Amino acid sequence: MLSNSTAAGQTADIAISGVNMVFSVKGVIDAQDKYRFTTEKKTYRITVGQLMRTVTDEPFTLNISIQ
């Protein structure tokens, strides 16, 4: 688990690639494949999962940019 806090007023861009994959940011957004938001001074929890449950694991790439 990677933990790092953001400063207030930064721009966070999050995107996931892969078949059937989504992410959620606790308290911000649920089940998205890309999302941009303005941060608060805090640590965010990002959860990755499959949109439709399958028998096998699916590879994915999660890109996070904070400026």
N, C-alpha and C positions, 0 to 999 in steps of 0.2 A: 504494500500500500504506500502510495506516494502522498505526502501531505505538505502543502505549502499554502500560505495565506495570500490573498490578493489585497491590493489597496483599493480604497474607495475611488470610483470614477474611471477605472480601467475598462477596456473593452475586451470581453472574452468571446472568442470564436471557437466553437466545438463542432467537429464533424466526424462521422463514422462511415467507413466504407466496408462493404461486405454484404453478402446476400442475407436478407431477413434480419438485420441487426439494427438495434436502436439503443439510445442512451437516455438516461434521466438525470437531471440535476436536482437533488433534494431541495424542495422549497422554491424551485424556480420553474421547471418545465418537466414534462413527462413524455416518454416514448417519441423521441425525435431522431432524425438522421443528421440534421445540422441546425445550429441555433447560435444567435449572437445576443449578448446582453451586457449591460453595464454592471460592473461588480460593486460590491460593498467591501469593507475591510473585514474579511472573514475567510474561513476555509470552507470550500464547497465539496460535497460528496457526489461523485459521478458514478452511476451504476449502468453497466452494459448488459444487455440481454437480447434474446431473440423476440421478434415481434410475434411470430407464430411458432410455437414450440415444435421442435423436431427431435428425432431420435439421436442424431449425431451433432457434435459440436461444429460450429461454423467459424472459419477464420475471419478476423476483422482487423482493421486499423483505426485507431482513435487518434485524431489530430486535435491538439489544444493549442491555441495561440492567445496570449494575454499581453495586451499593449497598453 
